[in-house]
C-alpha cells in the first residue's frame, strides 16, 4: 500500500455533528486554495501516492473540482474524498467530481433511518441526501468506503445499519469508536458508549458485512474487545501517511497516534496483543477508567494471521 496524505482543507461544514472532532476549529474557516495546492505538491515530494481530501466539508468549497483536477495532474493514484456526501445527492455534481479525478468516495453515515442520522448531524434532510449520494456514486462505479461513528444513540442499530450499506452496494465500511475530543468530548455522556456494551453490536454489524463479502473494519477498538474479530481492527490496515492541517504538518501519523493519541495500561503488559495493540483513544479511559480492557491470555504475538 502506498503512502497517503490526509489534507484538512478547512473547517466549514453544512452538517453540525454532535460528535464532530473538528468542531473547535470552525472559527478558522476554510484554508486558501494556494495552501492546499502547496500541500499537494509537498506530499508528492515526500512520496505520497494517495490523497484524502477531508475537512470540515471539502465538497462545499468553490474550488472543490479545481483541487481534484490538480491532484489528478500531480498523478496521485488514489484521490479520496471524505465527505458528508450531501452535495453528491445531485447526480451532475457526482459526475463532475468523478470527471475531475475523484476515484474513491468516503461518505460518513451515522444512522439507518433519517430520524437517527439527522438527529446526530443536527441537519434535517441530511440522511436523504447522503443515502441518495451513495446510490449515485455506486451507479458511477466508484469505490465507496463508508465511515460510521459508533455513538450511544446508534450502537444498538449497527446490524441494521450494516445491512443498509450492503443493500446500497458499498465496497467497504468502517465502524469507528469516537475520539472524545471537541464535540465528542463536550457531549461525552450523551455520545460515547461504554466500549464493552457497544462491542457486541459492532461485531454483529461487521458480521453482516463479512457474510455479504464486504471489506469491513472497526477503528479504535483494542483487540481485547474484538474477540473473534481481531483481524478486522482498522489500525492493522491504516496506510503509512502524513496529515497536513491548517497550522501543522504531521509527517508520521502512526507515531503521533500511538504516542500521543492512544493509551495503554499496566495490565496490557500481560496481554498477548501488547506488542501490536495501540490501546483506546486516551480520553476514553481518562473518563471511564481502564477496567473494560482486560488482558488476553497467551503467548505474545507480533502479527495477526488472516
Ligand atoms: S494490550 Fe491492553 S488495550 Fe490492547 S488488547 Fe491487550 S489489554 Fe486490551
Boltz pocket constraint, residues with backbone or C-beta under 6 A from the ligand:
constraints:
  - pocket:
      binder: B
      contacts: [[A, 222], [A, 223], [A, 224], [A, 225], [A, 263], [A, 264], [A, 265], [A, 267], [A, 268], [A, 269], [A, 271], [A, 272], [A, 273], [A, 274], [A, 277], [A, 278], [A, 279], [A, 280], [A, 293], [A, 294], [A, 295], [A, 296]]
      max_distance: 6.0
